[in-house]
Amino acid sequence: MAVVSVVAVTERRAGAGTPRARVWVLAVLVVSLMGTLVGRLGQVQIGEQAAYRRAAASVNTRTTVQPALRGRILDRNGIPLADNTSETVVTVDRTVLADARDGGRALLRRVAGVLGVPFDRLWARTYLCGTAGAPPAPACWGGSAYVPLPLVAGADPRRALSLLERPEVYPGIGVVAAPVREYPQQGTVNAAQVLGYLARSTPQDVAASHGTVTDQDLVGRTGLEKEYDAQLRGTPGHTTVAVDPRGVVTGVVSQVAPVPGRDVVTNLDVRVQAAAEAALRHAVAAARKRGHRADSAAAVVLDTTTGGVLAAASYPTYDPDVWTGGITAQALAGLTDPRAGLPLIDRVTSASYPPASTFKVVSLPAAVTAGNALGGTYDCTSSYRIGNRTFANYESRAYGPISLTKAIQVSCDTIFYDFAYRSWLAQGGLAATTDAHDPFVAMAHAFGLGAATGVDLPGEWTGRIPGRAWKRATWAQARTATCRRAATGYPEVGRTDPARAAYLKGLAVENCRSGFQFRAGDAANFAIGQGDITVTPLQMARAYAAIANGGVLWTPEVARGLRAPDGAVEPVAPQPAGTVHFPAGVLDFLHGALQDVVTAGTAKGAFAGFPLAQWPVAGKTGTAEAFGAQDSAWFDSYGPATKPRYAVAVVISQAGTGGDAAAPAARQIYDVLRTLR
């Protein structure tokens, strides 16, 4: 409106029809338009500068993330257990593909011929996953569109480098070394379950990380790789690039280098870990020769003074290299097939077993708390009758009146049945509804059983201490299904095993009616580590370590410290988790009785020839029974008994007695432990 008014006035003054008037009109128009333009430019540059800067950045630049070099996992002496190596990756600049008339097909055909890979495989990588026409992952490229496109990972280095010698024939082709996990001690030490493995990040990982995990990161899924994933991963770098309207990179705007992750220095000792793994392999093979299934096993070694984990071996195991570069569907099926023994399971922390007679180190102080004298004499009969049930003296025989030392040495069950039954009666029998006054349940909890140890590994099981509260809760949850089985029985089992089907139906009838009750038989089985009680090998190693060190329950720790790229180490301090209070005289009694087991009792044969006079071992065998399965073997121990440094727990599922299967495996481990300085 302002322009029109000025023009009108000018025309009236100069005369609209004259040439001079028309010149003035044109001049005024030009000046007015220039003023408007200058004003608008000022508004944009000053008033709307920030908004336009944001818009320009969003349109013309892209930021990509460079993962940091992952930290290593080392043993206590700095020997790498999980390290980094590199594989050859051939890349192509997306600009070259975008500029080519054929989209780069001819170039990729030439590259495919040199590398010896199918053209279709390379062409599939040019598609971003999720875009129109893209083949399914992992054939497509699931990463950023603003980085050189990786065509082939794990290429032959000589063939790949030959591409760089003729850039005029292979324009835009690059060759880089990409880091991947390697396991330098394979062949000596496996440790697959404790180390864990890596897998490509998921959208959930990225969303939950608040920017620390990208869609191209590898993330720890199990073991130490998962527990210390944030420390191992380090800090990613960032590169901001300029892109043209086609989305092709035209230059680098800014760059921040990634910071490598920290190394996890562990308490593991490759010598002890190797000995534990070899001991399990030999024990399983020997048990199978004797006709046992020996389907799984575990061994763990703890430092009795700190809780440090020197070895954690699980059987069966697998090659951790199977995850490097991405696992195939066939390999994954093998790792998750029950017929292969489910090797992904860490039997040290994530499987539990009845502890059998190794639990007597818990029951004995409980029995003394209940009023039984340490120096008394007790009748070791061949069996013990409670109501209409007879409980056998499984590992032992009838010895007649013997001391408690002898009862531990020969593993007499019937003496412990009697302790438990009389304690059950003193608490009120079936009328007792809580565990408040049960010394056996209380002592089990004092040793940390039935609860997680707090070890720095994911997926730890708590085991089970089946007292009265547990019985009621379990009965309430299972009552409907149990009563249904009481009515229908187990016809599917009866077709192949009528005796077992009859047993299961009778059990269902009894549990439907009174499964909530903590019966005398439950108490008797509890005292010898049978029935519904389960523990992990790690829990039992910690329990024996507490006996060895005078009662301190340490939190087991695999990590010893975190080492920064500059070499500075942040130690992981040992953490006491509680104290076991023993009745007077019990601790000294256990030290002596457990040594007698090795020198003259159920483990004597396994330690024949071992230098016990110079390096004494204290321990206890156990043979766990389970309906429908073969017996499982235990040996829990510590040494040297005169100045304990190490606690060792070994369990071999369905392998026979503790003295025949587990104790020899522990002896192999002690053969190495006694040489350490």
Secondary structure as UniProt FT lines:
FT   HELIX           2..14
FT   TURN            16..17
FT   HELIX           19..42
FT   HELIX           43..47
FT   HELIX           49..60
FT   STRAND          61..66
FT   STRAND          73..74
FT   TURN            76..77
FT   STRAND          80..92
FT   HELIX           94..99
FT   TURN            101..104
FT   HELIX           105..115
FT   HELIX           119..125
FT   TURN            129..130
FT   TURN            132..133
FT   TURN            137..139
FT   TURN            145..146
FT   STRAND          149..153
FT   HELIX           157..164
FT   TURN            167..169
FT   TURN            171..172
FT   STRAND          173..182
FT   TURN            184..188
FT   HELIX           192..195
FT   STRAND          198..200
FT   HELIX           203..208
FT   TURN            209..211
FT   TURN            215..216
FT   STRAND          218..220
FT   HELIX           223..227
FT   HELIX           229..233
FT   STRAND          237..243
FT   TURN            245..246
FT   STRAND          249..256
FT   STRAND          263..266
FT   HELIX           270..289
FT   TURN            290..291
FT   STRAND          296..303
FT   TURN            304..306
FT   STRAND          308..315
FT   HELIX           320..323
FT   TURN            324..325
FT   HELIX           329..335
FT   HELIX           338..340
FT   TURN            343..344
FT   TURN            347..349
FT   HELIX           356..359
FT   HELIX           360..369
FT   TURN            370..371
FT   TURN            374..375
FT   STRAND          377..380
FT   STRAND          383..386
FT   TURN            387..388
FT   STRAND          389..392
FT   STRAND          400..403
FT   HELIX           404..410
FT   HELIX           413..426
FT   TURN            427..428
FT   HELIX           429..431
FT   TURN            436..437
FT   HELIX           439..446
FT   TURN            447..450
FT   HELIX           468..488
FT   HELIX           491..494
FT   TURN            495..496
FT   HELIX           498..514
FT   TURN            515..516
FT   HELIX           520..527
FT   TURN            528..529
FT   TURN            531..532
FT   STRAND          534..535
FT   HELIX           537..549
FT   STRAND          552..554
FT   STRAND          559..563
FT   TURN            565..566
FT   STRAND          569..571
FT   STRAND          576..579
FT   TURN            584..585
FT   HELIX           586..600
FT   TURN            602..609
FT   TURN            612..614
FT   STRAND          618..626
FT   TURN            627..628
FT   STRAND          629..639
FT   TURN            641..642
FT   STRAND          646..653
FT   HELIX           658..662
FT   HELIX           663..673
FT   TURN            674..675
//
